[in-house]
Amino acid sequence: MEAQKQIPNRKMKAYSTLFLIVTLLQFSESTKLQAQNRTKEHNNIGWLAYSGTFKINEKMDIHTEYQWRRDDYVENWQQGLLRVGLNYNFRPEVQVRVGYAWAETYPYGETPLNGMGRDFTEHRMYEMLTLQDKIGSLNLSHRFMLEQRWVGRYSDASLDKEDEFPFLNRVRYMLRMQIPLKGKTMQDKTPYAVLYDEVFIGFGKNVGENIFDQNRFGALLGYRFNKYLQIEGGYLSQIVQLGREVDNKNVFQYNNGFIISTIINVDLQKKEE
């Protein structure tokens, strides 16, 4: 009887996952199809990323991250992002994180994100909830993130540094699917494949034009060397809507390229002899 109960539950998980995937893809495609009153731009990007988790005890970890984001693949700056946080693991499949992020965004592409064509600094506080699930050998991750952002801007073109930091809110949801390409579970010396999609939605007083802020899609291959190190990389698509209109039109960037990530895990707990 117990095995019979698990079969419908697995089907429901599969159907709900398929629904989420289709919904995200439809949302992404709808942004492409609404062609009226918009300008499209295309850029080639290359992102190199580091992510490190340092285990303090059975419940708590320190998260560190840096992303070196480039335009024209690797030739010019797009953005630098530093993120740190404190994780609390309620259960192996339930994790929360609070943290701080710093970003420096540069004037890349035909229409820079900053209206004066300048680089600008952004400070963020964020809260994150990650839920892990499994269907057979397929690992699912649902990541919900809420960000409080202070985005630098210039009140006058003659200024050398930003003098205003308006407050913005943003919510993010990412669905990540990972499956081992050898065996049925993620073990040492295991290659794997990843698909993920993340949507960003702005809200609040200063949201401007970009209620839809951006969407990211990735198709990656990875390799887990051991429990301390894994590397993954592949195709990355980023759709960004600018927070302002240009010539009375919304501006959308279609940024396509690659991402390569190094992921490390370090246990800082003292081992008993």
PyMOL commands that set and color helices and strands:
alter all, ss='L'
color gray80, all
select helices_A, chain A and resi 2-33
alter helices_A, ss='H'
color red, helices_A
select strands_A, chain A and resi 38-55+60-71+76-91+94-105+120-135+138-151+167-180+190-203+212-226+229-246+249-267
alter strands_A, ss='S'
color yellow, strands_A
deselect
rebuild
show_as cartoon
